Amino acid sequence: MVTFAELHAQNHKITELSNVFLYLINDRAMCDTEVACDLFFEYATKVREHIDTVDKQLCGRLISHPDQAVKNTADRFLSGSAEIKRIFSSYLGDWCSQKHKELNVRNHATFVEETSQMFTLVLERIQRETEHLYPLIRRLDEPALAA
């Protein structure tokens, strides 16, 4: 089972990669560097791994909870995950070759705008996890810890 410290470390790494990449790509010449490409693919991998971990280890646990409100929270996060994965997959298809591990920036302004929107979507998801999902799981685990 993943710990909250590990989840927070993942969130911090994703946020850090996001901030650095967004800063870097403001300069068009940086978009074609190996460093930017490596950063981008590390970000994509970290996001996928994090969402999969949250879905399987946290939401998977909550979906079978007897309390309907808890199940509904898990359902909302799982639905959100599916939507983020769909959008992220489309975004990746538009802007990179995953097979060749390279960025394909045809229109810099559009790339920066869409990247900013995509990264904001992920960061908002992380914020919702931190503010809603993690506290819910802590509350549910408290009775077990007190016993």
HELIX and SHEET records of a PDB file:
HELIX    1   1 PHE A    4  LEU A   24  1                                  21    
HELIX    2   2 ARG A   28  ASP A   32  5                                   5    
HELIX    3   3 GLU A   34  THR A   53  1                                  20    
HELIX    4   4 VAL A   54  CYS A   59  3                                   6    
HELIX    5   5 GLY A   60  LEU A   62  1                                   3    
HELIX    6   6 GLN A   68  TRP A   95  1                                  28    
HELIX    7   7 HIS A  108  ARG A  128  1                                  21    
HELIX    8   8 GLU A  129  LEU A  133  3                                   5    
HELIX    9   9 TYR A  134  ALA A  146  1                                  13    
SHEET    1   A 2 CYS A  96  SER A  97  0                                        
SHEET    2   A 2 GLU A 102  LEU A 103 -1                                        
END                                                                             
